[in-house]
Amino acid sequence: MSMQHVVSDAIRLTPPRRNSLTHIPGDEGWPIIGKTFDVLADPKGHVERNARKYGPVYRTHMFGDVNVVLLGPEANELVLFDQAKLFSSAHGWGHILNLLFPRGLMLLDFDEHRMHRKALSVAFKAGPMKSYLAGLDRGIAARIAQWKQAPGEMPFYPAIKQLTLDLAATSFLGSDIGPEVDDINRAFIDMVAAAVAPIRKPWPGTQMARGVRGRQRVVAYFSEQIPLRRAKGDGDDLFSHLCRATDEQGALLSTQDIVDHMSFLMMAAHDTLTSSLTSFVAQLAAHPQWQQKLRAEVASLGLANGDPMSSEHLEQMKLTEMAFQETLRLMPPVPSLPRRPIRDFTFKGYAIPAGTGVGINPMFTHHMPEIWPEPETFDPMRFTDEAQRGRHRFAWVPFGGGAHMCLGLHFAYMQAKCFARHFLSNIEVSFAPGYQPSWQVWPIPKPRDGLKVILKPV
């Protein structure tokens, strides 16, 4: 019996009875809706209030399910490092993503996940990454040149959302995708929006219905393209690499596997990077002294406009990396991470039965004052080698951790640094006097008003 079936059978067991969790402190809120609206209104504040009242383990009721929240770096290590192969990511995320992104890497567990991750890793090795950097460099440079020609106030979030989507299409699908790129991009936009839509059924007229149609379009495109990419045999984009990837027995990945992995990777690369780069620019606008420090670092690279970036240039951008890390501490792109245990376990003295919805909260950990003094202050110096020495290794987890550590984290750093190089060398960003961004934090942070920034050519 495969590991996949072992996990599925365990989780198909009857969910734990409600009274099996009553020994865990907490507040389930109203019947049916629970604390859902509290979470949506202020997810960070909701968790912090519960932590003060109940401690690092508490029970709540969100989105139709009773959950147990585990807080702090020790909880992150238990769930993410998961030496005992206890926590299923597939069954944690499944109710959110299965209809639109089935069997993406985050929806596989244990040995099956390891085998697929190993096959996908070929697309993130040095050779392909060098090719992606060249495409990112050209695409970012061209778009920022357009922004520079239209100074003044701009809603940043929709602009960077379109750019990251275009970059994902180029890096992942290839620069010669042709006129279909707009159609594919539209399909992905609909799929991503549907993944977090409140109505979870594809009823006519709903966002979920549009998302399901988007998936059908994406599946048809990838399925048609796979034999063509294999016949061509030399593409440098991620899709072409996956078309040539093999499993541990040397067999090519199936068409369905490639379709599912491409759909998930496109979504993950686009949505989380959109959020992270928006947060990064918000911090640059709010902290002009740090903006100038990073601009000086970019200038020290000695690159003129039009000069290509290299991996050596990326390695020299240490201060930019620290500022991006501090941005991800303050606003992690995935503020909470769900799992379901396949066996009973105990944490902090509380027995938690198999099948319980369990969540950890990077947003909470990243703002714990005992780990991060003055946690609301933007301070990239928290990420010097000396400052990090002795800090719990699961105190900062914007990319997850353990076996499910984000496969594309180096791609994210590469894109962020490439963006910083072109943006800072061409544009000064600021907020209008008195402006304060307002953020929707869950499920992926984004500014409610699009983040109104003022751009000025350098």
Secondary structure, 3 states (H helix, E strand, C coil): CCHHHHHHHHHCCCCCCHHHHCCCCECCCECCCECHHHHHHCHHHHHHHHHHHHCCEEEEEECCEEEEEECCHHHHHHHHHCCCCCEECHHHHHHHHCCCCCCCHHHCCHHHHHHHHHHHHHHHCHHHHHHHHHHHHHHHHHHHHHHHCCCEEEEHHHHHHHHHHHHHHHHHHCCCCHHHHHHHHHHHHHHHHHHCCCCCCCCCCCHHHHHHHHHHHHHHHHHHHHHHHHHHCCCCCHHHHHHHCECCCCCECCHHHHHHHHHHHHHHHHHHHHHHHHHHHHHHHHCHHHHHHHHHHHHHCCCCCCCCCCHHHHHCCHHHHHHHHHHHHHCCCCCCEEEEECCCEEECCEEECCCCEEEECHHHHCCCCCCCCCCCCCCHHHHCHHHHCCCCCCCCCCCCCHHHCCCCHHHHHHHHHHHHHHHHHHEEEECCCCCCCCEECCCCCEECCCCEEEEEEC
